[in-house]
Amino acid sequence: MQAYLDNIKAKTGKTPADFRVLATEKGLTKHSEIIAWLKADFGLGHGHANAIAAVLKNPDFGKTSLGVKLEKVFSGSKSHWRSAFEILLENIKTFAPDVELAPTQTYVSLLRNKKKFAIVQPSVQDISLGLKLKNQAATERLELAGSWNIMVTHRIRIEKAAELYSREMLVWLERAYQELEQ
């Protein structure tokens, strides 16, 4: 959702708070009215208009703390991956002190200057590390992401917690992080 909101701001120069003010001034309260207005007046596609409408209809949107969001990603049968993720994050901070986390319902995006360079997605049996890597051929270990997640180019499946923060993974992560500078 945050990616949608970032794209909308880049396109329109407006934040959800700006849209809230404008919608209130116009007296728009219904979801369908808000979507139609955003499409007509701002040229937003349906998905982007729907994202803004959802935010406007939910005043508490975005107020959930990072910790609560992370708990949801690493909940239930995926909770055993949380400590490995925390170790990975501490290691990432040695080369990426500005790394930001943006959890979704199912994975955590790793950001540099609001741009995604990697994702971490736990499941019951494994955890996947998704990376944005330019001009990188697939290898036996580093597969193309394909339809797994279109926000990254490559995927590494990890079955043991210590593999997640191994030197190999940190090298790949640092490369993805550094490529955002270029």
N, C-alpha and C positions, 0 to 999 in steps of 0.2 A: 504494500500500500504506500509506503514511504516513497518508493521509486515513482509511483504515479504522481504523488504530490510534488516531488522534485521536478518532474517533467512538466507538470502544469505550471509551476512557478517559472521555469525556464521559458515556456511558451508565452505566458500571459503577464509575467511579472507580479502575479498576485498569489498570496498565501491563502490558506483556508480561512484565516481570520478576515482577510480582505473580502473574500466572497461572502462570508457571513454578514458583514456590514451591508454589502450591496444587495444581497437577497432580502435582508430585513427592510432596507429602504424601499424595495419593490413590493414588499408584502408577500413574498413567496414562502410558502410553508410546506407544500406538498412535494414529495419526492419527484413525481413526474413533471411538475412545473419547473422545479429547479433544474432537472436534466435538460428539458426543452430550452430553457433560458441559456444555460451554459453552452449548449450546442449552437444556438442561434447567435448569441452575442459574442462568444469567445472562440467559436470554431473548434470546440473540444469534441473528440470522438465519444462514443457512448461509454466506453470503459472509464475514461478520464472524467467525464461528467458524472458518472455514477459514483466514482470515488469521492468527488467533492460533495455530492449530495449526501452520501453516507456520513461524511464528516459533519456536515451541517445539521443533519438530523440527530447526531449523537454528540452532544456537547462534551461528553467525557472522553471522546476519541483522543488517543495519543497521550492520555494522562497515566496510563499504566506504566509502572516503573520498569526499568531495564531488568532488574532482578526477577520481577514477576514474569516478564516475558520469557526470560531464559529458563525459568522453572517450567513453563509450559512446554518449551521445546524439548527439555530434558526430563519430561515427566513419565511416570509409570514405568513401563518396561524398558524405557530408554535412559532412565536415571543413572545407570551404571556408567554412562559415558560422560557425565558432568565433570567429574574430577579430572579426567584426561583432557577435556576441553579447557578447563582452568589452567592446567599445566601448559597446554599449547599456547594459550593466550599470554601467559607470562613470558614464554619464549619468543613469541611474535613481538612483544613490546621491546625486546632488545634491539631489533632492527627497524621497528615501526612504532615508535613511541606515540604517534598520533593516531593509531588505529582506533576506529570506532566500531561498535557493534550495533547491528540493526536486525534484531530477531523478527522472524515472521511466525506463522503458525507451526511451520515444520523445519525451518533451518535458521541459521544465524549468518547474516551477511557480514563480511569484514570489509570496512570502508577506509579509504584514504581520501581526504578532501571531499567527502560525500560520494565518492565513486567506488563501486564494488571491485575488489580484486580477488575475492575468494568467498566461498560459503562452506559452512560445516553443517551436515545434515545427519543426525543420528537416526538409527532404526534399531529394532530389537537385536539383530544379529551382527550388524556392522555400522560403521559411520563412514560417510562419504565426504571427501574433501573436493570441492569444486574450485577450479582455478581459471582465471582469465589469462591466457598466455598467447602472445602473438607468434605466428609462424612456427608453431611447435607441432611436429609430427607426433602421432600417437605412438606409444611404446607398449610393451606388454603390461607394464604397471600403470602407465598414464594413458588412459583411454579417452577418446573423444566423448564429450558430454552428450552430444546428440540431443534426443528429446528428454533426457533425464532432467535437465534444467537449462533453458535457453539463455540464462543470464551469465553463464560461464562457458568456456571452450573445452575444458578437460575435467576429468573425474578420476579420483583415486579411491578405491574401496579399501577400507581398513577394518581388519577383523580383531586386532589386539590393541588395547588402549595405548601401550607404549609406542606403537607404530605411528600414532597420530602426531606425536611430538618428537619423532625421530629426526635425525640430521637430514635425511632425504626429504622429509615433508617440509622442514624449515627452509631448505634450499629452494624448493619449488615455490613456497609461499613468499619468500623474499624476492624471488624473480618476478612473480606476479605483482608484488607491491612496487618494485622498482620500475616496472614497465609503465606504470601510470604516470611517471615523470616524463616519459618520452613523447 
